[in-house]
Amino acid sequence: MESVKIDIGYEENASRMELLVRCVYWIPIYLVLMIVGFIGAFCIFLQWFHILFAKKRSESFHKWSARYVKKMFEFVSYHYLLTDERPPISLEDR
């Protein structure tokens, strides 16, 4: 897939305190992503019909779905201990 690029850097140093903070920090992030995920699933559903009937993608549905996938990837890489950099609890781009 040429349109999707993923780059995960390796960090040798790890913080023990960050490991403890991570256990609490994932709760609000998960709640936000769960709500946004429902909206994202609805956008994907509408996008499917938009492509079916209009023969093209809706830019707004595409942006919403892409933003959700990006934020979910940031959360998963933090949650799975790939980085100590905390993802923001908002949908704003960095």
N, C-alpha and C positions, 0 to 999 in steps of 0.2 A: 504494500500500500504506500504509494508515494505521497499521498496527501496527509498522512499521519506520521508524526515524528515523536519518538520518546527517547529521552536521554536521562539516565539515572547515574549520578556520580557516586563514587565510593568515599565514605568518610570513615577513617580508622578510629578517631576519637569519639567516644560516646559519653553522655552525661547520665549519671545515675539519678540525679534529681529530675531530669527531663523524662526519664523512664517512669517515675512515679506520677509526675504531672500529666503525662500522656493518658494514664488510666482514668483520670477525671475529665480531661479536656475532650475526650472523644464523645462524651454524652451530648453536649450541646451541638457539636458538629454533626453527629449522627441524626439528631432531631431535625436540624435544618435541612440536611441532605435528604431525609426521608420525605419531608414536605415538598421540597423541590423535585424530588424524584417522581412523586405523583403527578405534579404539573408537567414534568418532562415526559412521562409516559403518555399523558393526554396529548401533548404536542406531537409526539411521534405518531399517535393514532390519527390526529388531524392531518399530519404531513402525508401519511399514507393515502388518505382520501384526496388530498390536494394533488398529489402526483397522479393518482388514478384518473381524476376528472380534468385537471388542468394541464397534465403532461409536463409539469415542471415543479421544482421545489419552491416552497415558501421560504424566503430569506429569514423572516422572524422566527419561524419554527426551527429552522436550521441553527440560528444563533443560540436560541434557548437550549436546544439539545446539546450543542457543542460546549456551551458554558457548563452545563450540568456534568458532562463527561469529564471535562477538565478539572472541575472541583472535586469530583469523585476520585479521580486519579491522584490528586494532591492529598486527599484524605487517606486513601489506601496506602500510598507510599509512606506517609507519616505513621499510620497505624501498624503497618507491617515492618516497622523499624528500619526502613531504608534511608531515612533522614531524621535529623533532630529539628529541622525547621518546621515550626507549627504553621499549618494552613489557616488562613483567616476564616472567621465564622460568617462571612458574607459572600455574596456572589460577585463582588467587584473584582476586576482583573488587577493583578499586581503590576 
